[in-house]
Amino acid sequence: MSVDVIPTPPQVVAIGGGHGLGRVLASMSHLEDALTGIVATTDNGGSTGRLRQNHHCIAWGDLRNCLSQLASQPSVGSLLFEYRFKGDDEISGHNLGNLMLHALDQLCIRPLEAVNLIRNMLNIKSKLIPMSEQPTHLLALDHQQRQVFGELNIDGMNTPPANLMLEPQVNATCEAVMAIAQADLVILGPGSFFTSIMPPLLLPSIAKAIASTQADIVFIDNIADEQSSASQLSFEDKIKYCERFIGHGRINYYLKHGEKMQTGRLIQAPLDSRNQPGRHERQVLQQYLERILTKHYQQPPTEAA
């Protein structure tokens, strides 16, 4: 008697932080546990920055943002998770979700366990993994080799950094490296280029995993210019900057907003959200990412047709 073989769903890994990564994850959340987000943990601003300064923890803000965007149905739990305290006392301005993740981290052995507890509470099937479970900050060198410490200061630079690194250098979360190795598609961006997309690529084991994975890699550009020195980079500059860490020519597809066209590896299409200008329309983003996935399975290209 023949046994039906259930096809394995494609494994998709999205890397970045903030609203951009959350947008991508929400657009592909129908993949459920076949979707993994690897989230930057170097933010040092706002509620997250205050927690980091006082408690020497990883940055929870981008993880919280992604969890919120993946919560499929509004609930008391999801509303509480996004609640921000008002007033003028010591908890004013803190986000309850950040405090919950930090509290759970104190009770758990690993930060990843804290994330998974919130995932279960909000009934989120897709996986979220901090890029590292060890606290670290972003460090930039300007063109005079002067150091600029922390995301807030790096976003305020007048010219793009000559180089980026982590201080201290930490280890990548092992589950993140394994997810990339097993992926069929790896997505970079959209998001703040220097402070969301780049931090995970500064971890040698993540950069090596991206360089050696059999997955196709797609870079998604932002809809609007950033309010940082990254706005001075051309689209080609961003690709070259990424490939300094993951290898020249490693990115298979480039997806950007504009008049519909396709030339070589570049796929351009109207991606702007009608309801939230400046952000990607989730359904359209899903459509183009699924097309890339389909091409990967049917006819693995060296360049996009």
C-alpha positions as CSV (number, residue, x, y, z in Angstrom):
1,M,0.0,0.0,0.0
2,S,1.4,3.4,-1.0
3,V,1.9,6.0,1.6
4,D,1.2,9.6,0.7
5,V,4.2,11.8,1.3
6,I,3.3,15.2,2.8
7,P,5.5,17.8,1.0
8,T,7.7,19.8,3.3
9,P,6.8,23.5,3.2
10,P,9.5,25.9,2.0
11,Q,11.5,27.3,4.9
12,V,11.8,31.1,4.9
13,V,14.1,33.2,7.0
14,A,13.8,37.0,7.3
15,I,16.6,39.0,8.9
16,G,16.4,42.6,10.2
17,G,14.6,44.6,12.8
18,G,12.0,47.1,13.6
19,H,8.9,47.8,11.5
20,G,10.5,46.6,8.3
21,L,11.1,43.0,9.5
22,G,7.7,43.0,11.2
23,R,6.1,43.9,7.9
24,V,7.8,41.1,6.1
25,L,6.9,38.5,8.8
26,A,3.3,39.6,8.8
27,S,3.1,39.3,5.0
28,M,4.5,35.7,5.1
29,S,2.9,34.6,8.4
30,H,0.6,32.0,6.6
31,L,3.8,29.9,6.5
32,E,3.4,29.5,10.2
33,D,6.3,27.5,11.7
34,A,8.1,27.4,8.3
35,L,8.8,31.1,8.8
36,T,11.6,32.4,11.0
37,G,12.6,35.9,11.9
38,I,16.1,36.6,13.1
39,V,15.9,39.9,14.9
40,A,18.5,42.6,15.6
41,T,19.2,43.1,19.3
42,T,21.4,46.3,19.3
43,D,18.8,49.1,19.8
44,N,19.8,51.5,22.6
45,G,16.9,54.0,22.4
46,G,13.6,54.6,24.2
47,S,12.2,52.0,26.6
48,T,14.6,49.4,25.4
49,G,17.6,51.6,25.9
50,R,16.6,52.4,29.4
51,L,16.3,48.7,30.3
52,R,19.7,48.0,28.7
53,Q,21.4,50.8,30.6
54,N,20.0,49.7,33.9
55,H,20.0,45.9,33.5
56,H,22.6,45.0,30.9
57,C,20.2,43.0,28.8
58,I,19.6,42.5,25.0
59,A,17.4,44.9,23.2
60,W,13.8,43.8,23.4
61,G,12.1,46.5,21.3
62,D,12.5,44.9,17.8
63,L,11.5,41.5,19.1
64,R,8.4,43.1,20.7
65,N,7.5,44.9,17.5
66,C,7.7,41.7,15.5
67,L,5.6,39.8,18.0
68,S,3.0,42.5,17.9
69,Q,2.8,42.4,14.0
70,L,2.6,38.6,14.0
71,A,-0.3,38.5,16.4
72,S,-3.1,37.6,14.0
73,Q,-6.0,38.8,16.0
74,P,-6.3,41.7,18.4
75,S,-6.7,40.4,22.0
76,V,-6.3,41.6,25.5
77,G,-2.9,40.0,25.5
78,S,-1.7,41.8,22.4
79,L,-3.1,45.1,23.5
80,L,-1.4,44.8,26.9
81,F,1.8,43.8,25.1
82,E,1.9,47.2,23.3
83,Y,0.7,49.3,26.2
84,R,3.0,52.2,27.0
85,F,3.0,53.8,30.5
86,K,2.2,57.5,30.8
87,G,2.9,60.0,33.5
88,D,6.2,61.3,35.0
89,D,7.4,58.5,37.3
90,E,10.1,55.9,36.7
91,I,8.0,53.6,34.5
92,S,6.7,56.5,32.3
93,G,7.5,55.8,28.7
94,H,8.2,52.1,29.2
95,N,6.5,49.6,27.0
96,L,4.8,46.8,28.9
97,G,5.9,44.3,26.3
98,N,9.5,45.2,26.8
99,L,9.0,44.8,30.6
100,M,7.3,41.5,30.2
101,L,10.1,40.1,28.0
102,H,12.7,41.4,30.4
103,A,10.9,39.9,33.4
104,L,10.5,36.5,31.7
105,D,14.2,36.6,30.8
106,Q,15.0,36.9,34.5
107,L,12.9,33.7,35.1
108,C,14.2,31.7,32.1
109,I,17.5,30.2,31.3
110,R,17.7,31.8,27.9
111,P,16.2,35.0,26.3
112,L,14.8,32.8,23.5
113,E,12.7,31.0,26.0
114,A,11.2,34.3,27.0
115,V,10.3,35.0,23.4
116,N,8.7,31.6,23.0
117,L,6.6,32.1,26.1
118,I,5.1,35.3,24.6
119,R,4.7,33.6,21.2
120,N,2.6,30.9,22.9
121,M,0.6,33.5,24.8
122,L,-0.2,35.4,21.6
123,N,-0.8,32.2,19.6
124,I,2.0,33.0,17.1
125,K,3.2,30.0,15.1
126,S,6.1,31.6,13.3
127,K,9.5,31.5,15.0
128,L,11.4,34.6,16.3
129,I,15.0,34.3,17.3
130,P,17.2,37.1,18.7
131,M,20.4,37.4,16.6
132,S,22.3,36.9,19.9
133,E,21.4,36.2,23.4
134,Q,24.3,38.2,24.7
135,P,24.1,42.0,25.1
136,T,26.0,43.9,22.5
137,H,26.0,47.4,21.0
138,L,26.6,48.7,17.5
139,L,29.9,50.5,16.9
140,A,30.8,52.6,13.8
141,L,34.0,54.1,12.5
142,D,33.7,57.3,10.5
143,H,36.1,58.1,7.6
144,Q,38.6,59.6,10.1
145,Q,38.5,56.3,12.0
146,R,36.8,57.9,15.0
147,Q,34.4,55.7,16.9
148,V,30.7,56.3,17.1
149,F,29.0,54.2,19.8
150,G,25.4,53.0,19.8
151,E,22.5,53.0,17.3
152,L,21.2,56.5,18.3
153,N,24.5,58.1,17.6
154,I,25.1,56.1,14.4
155,D,21.7,57.2,13.1
156,G,22.8,60.8,13.8
157,M,26.0,60.6,11.8
158,N,26.4,63.2,8.9
159,T,28.0,60.7,6.6
160,P,27.7,56.9,6.3
161,P,30.0,54.8,8.5
162,A,33.2,53.6,6.9
163,N,32.8,50.4,9.0
164,L,30.5,48.8,11.5
165,M,31.2,46.3,14.2
166,L,29.7,44.9,17.4
167,E,31.0,45.9,20.9
168,P,31.6,43.5,22.4
169,Q,31.7,40.8,19.8
170,V,29.2,38.1,20.8
171,N,28.0,34.8,19.5
172,A,25.0,34.3,17.3
173,T,22.1,32.3,18.7
174,C,22.7,28.7,17.4
175,E,19.0,28.3,16.3
176,A,19.5,31.4,14.0
177,V,22.5,29.8,12.3
178,M,20.6,26.5,11.9
179,A,17.5,28.2,10.4
180,I,19.7,29.9,7.7
181,A,21.4,26.6,6.9
182,Q,18.0,24.9,6.4
183,A,16.3,27.8,4.6
184,D,14.9,27.8,1.0
185,L,14.7,31.6,1.0
186,V,16.6,34.2,3.1
187,I,15.2,37.8,3.1
188,L,17.3,40.9,4.0
189,G,15.3,44.1,4.8
190,P,13.5,46.3,4.5
191,G,14.4,48.5,7.5
192,S,17.0,50.9,8.8
193,F,20.0,49.8,6.9
194,F,22.8,50.4,9.4
195,T,20.8,49.7,12.6
196,S,18.4,46.9,11.6
197,I,19.7,45.0,8.6
198,M,23.4,45.2,9.2
199,P,23.7,44.1,12.9
200,P,22.9,40.4,12.4
201,L,25.4,40.3,9.4
202,L,28.2,41.5,11.8
203,L,28.0,38.1,13.6
204,P,30.6,35.9,11.8
205,S,28.6,32.7,12.1
206,I,25.4,34.3,10.6
207,A,27.5,35.9,7.8
208,K,29.1,32.5,7.1
209,A,25.7,30.7,7.2
210,I,24.3,33.2,4.6
211,A,27.4,32.8,2.5
212,S,27.2,29.0,2.4
213,T,23.4,28.4,2.4
214,Q,21.8,26.8,-0.7
215,A,18.8,29.3,-0.3
216,D,18.1,32.1,-2.6
217,I,18.7,35.5,-1.0
218,V,16.5,38.5,-1.7
219,F,17.3,42.1,-0.6
220,I,14.2,44.3,-0.1
221,D,14.8,48.1,-0.4
222,N,12.9,50.7,1.6
223,I,10.0,52.6,0.1
224,A,11.1,56.0,1.4
225,D,14.5,57.4,2.3
226,E,15.7,56.9,5.8
227,Q,16.2,59.8,8.3
228,S,19.8,58.9,8.7
229,S,23.1,58.9,6.7
230,A,21.9,55.7,5.0
231,S,19.8,58.0,2.7
232,Q,23.1,59.0,1.1
233,L,23.7,55.4,-0.1
234,S,22.5,54.3,-3.5
235,F,20.7,51.0,-3.9
236,E,23.9,49.5,-5.3
237,D,25.9,50.9,-2.4
238,K,23.7,49.0,0.0
239,I,24.1,45.7,-1.9
240,K,27.9,46.2,-1.9
241,Y,27.9,47.0,1.9
242,C,26.0,43.8,2.7
243,E,28.2,41.7,0.4
244,R,31.3,42.9,2.2
245,F,30.2,40.5,5.0
246,I,28.2,37.7,3.2
247,G,30.2,37.5,-0.1
248,H,30.2,39.2,-3.5
249,G,27.3,38.2,-5.7
250,R,25.6,36.3,-2.9
251,I,22.3,38.2,-3.2
252,N,20.2,36.5,-5.9
253,Y,17.3,39.0,-6.1
254,Y,16.7,42.7,-5.5
255,L,13.2,43.8,-4.8
256,K,12.4,47.5,-4.8
257,H,9.5,49.9,-5.1
258,G,8.9,51.6,-8.5
259,E,7.4,51.3,-11.9
260,K,6.8,47.6,-12.7
261,M,9.8,46.1,-14.5
262,Q,12.3,43.2,-14.2
263,T,15.8,43.2,-15.5
264,G,18.2,40.5,-14.5
265,R,18.2,40.1,-10.7
266,L,16.2,43.3,-10.2
267,I,12.5,43.0,-9.6
268,Q,10.8,46.4,-9.4
269,A,7.1,46.9,-8.7
270,P,4.7,49.3,-6.9
271,L,5.0,48.1,-3.3
272,D,3.8,51.2,-1.4
273,S,0.9,50.7,1.0
274,R,-2.2,52.7,0.2
275,N,-3.2,53.0,3.9
276,Q,0.3,53.5,5.3
277,P,2.4,55.4,2.8
278,G,6.1,54.7,3.1
279,R,5.5,51.1,4.2
280,H,5.2,48.0,2.0
281,E,1.8,46.7,1.2
282,R,1.7,43.3,2.9
283,Q,-0.3,41.4,0.3
284,V,1.8,42.7,-2.6
285,L,5.0,41.9,-0.8
286,Q,3.7,38.4,-0.1
287,Q,2.9,38.0,-3.8
288,Y,6.4,38.8,-5.0
289,L,8.1,36.8,-2.3
290,E,6.0,33.8,-3.2
291,R,6.9,34.2,-6.9
292,I,10.6,34.1,-5.9
293,L,9.9,31.0,-3.9
294,T,8.1,29.3,-6.8
295,K,11.0,30.1,-9.2
296,H,13.4,28.6,-6.7
297,Y,11.5,25.3,-6.6
298,Q,10.6,25.0,-10.3
299,Q,13.8,26.3,-12.0
300,P,16.6,27.4,-9.7
301,P,18.0,30.5,-11.5
302,T,21.5,32.0,-11.4
303,E,19.7,35.2,-12.2
304,A,16.0,36.2,-12.1
305,A,14.4,35.6,-15.4
